[in-house]
Amino acid sequence: MNDVQLALLAAKLLISHKRDWLQEDYARDQAGHACDPQLAGACSWCAVGALEAVMPPGESPHKPLHYLQRVARERYATSPFSVNDRFGHRFVMKMYDEAIALAA
């Protein structure tokens, strides 16, 4: 696997359990407050927030995000944010699977 695929896989694993995934915010802490996805206290993330959370500090998620955007646009005619907030967890997991395959 290349670096982009590894970042996508790490983000997918972070939100693979529905309890760790969320809608309408990038990330939330245990109290349910919106927070930075890379904050140590973050415990749930959206599809894009999870990607930001797994990136090394200071490194942009631009390259892996490109593949999420491409899958969301080509498969669902929308953005990764909309897939997350309108379609739900199952579709987010599918979007990640397709992005990982596309990034090969």
CORQUI-V680055 format. One record per backbone hydrogen bond with DSSP energy under -0.5 kcal/mol. NH is the residue of the N-H (numbers start at 1). CO is the residue of the C=O. E is the energy in kcal/mol with one decimal. If there is no record, write none. Layout:
NH/CO/E ; NH/CO/E
This chain:
6/2/-2.4 ; 7/3/-2.2 ; 8/4/-2.4 ; 9/5/-2.8 ; 10/6/-2.6 ; 11/7/-2.2 ; 12/8/-2.4 ; 13/9/-2.6 ; 14/10/-1.7 ; 15/11/-1.2 ; 15/12/-0.5 ; 16/13/-0.9 ; 20/17/-2.2 ; 21/18/-1.3 ; 22/45/-1.8 ; 28/44/-2.0 ; 29/33/-2.2 ; 30/41/-0.6 ; 32/29/-2.0 ; 35/27/-2.0 ; 39/36/-1.9 ; 42/39/-1.9 ; 43/28/-2.9 ; 44/28/-1.3 ; 45/20/-2.3 ; 46/26/-1.9 ; 50/46/-2.6 ; 51/47/-1.0 ; 52/48/-2.2 ; 53/49/-2.3 ; 54/50/-1.5 ; 55/51/-0.7 ; 55/52/-0.7 ; 59/56/-2.5 ; 65/61/-2.8 ; 66/62/-1.8 ; 67/63/-0.9 ; 67/64/-0.6 ; 68/64/-1.5 ; 69/65/-2.9 ; 70/66/-2.3 ; 71/67/-2.3 ; 72/68/-2.7 ; 73/69/-2.6 ; 74/70/-2.9 ; 75/71/-3.0 ; 76/71/-0.6 ; 76/72/-1.5 ; 77/73/-1.0 ; 78/72/-1.6 ; 83/79/-2.3 ; 84/80/-2.3 ; 85/81/-2.7 ; 86/82/-3.0 ; 87/82/-0.9 ; 87/83/-1.2 ; 88/83/-1.3 ; 92/88/-1.7 ; 93/89/-2.5 ; 94/90/-1.8 ; 95/91/-2.6 ; 96/92/-2.4 ; 97/93/-2.4 ; 98/94/-2.5 ; 99/95/-2.2 ; 100/96/-2.7 ; 101/97/-2.0 ; 102/98/-2.4 ; 103/99/-1.9 ; 104/101/-1.1
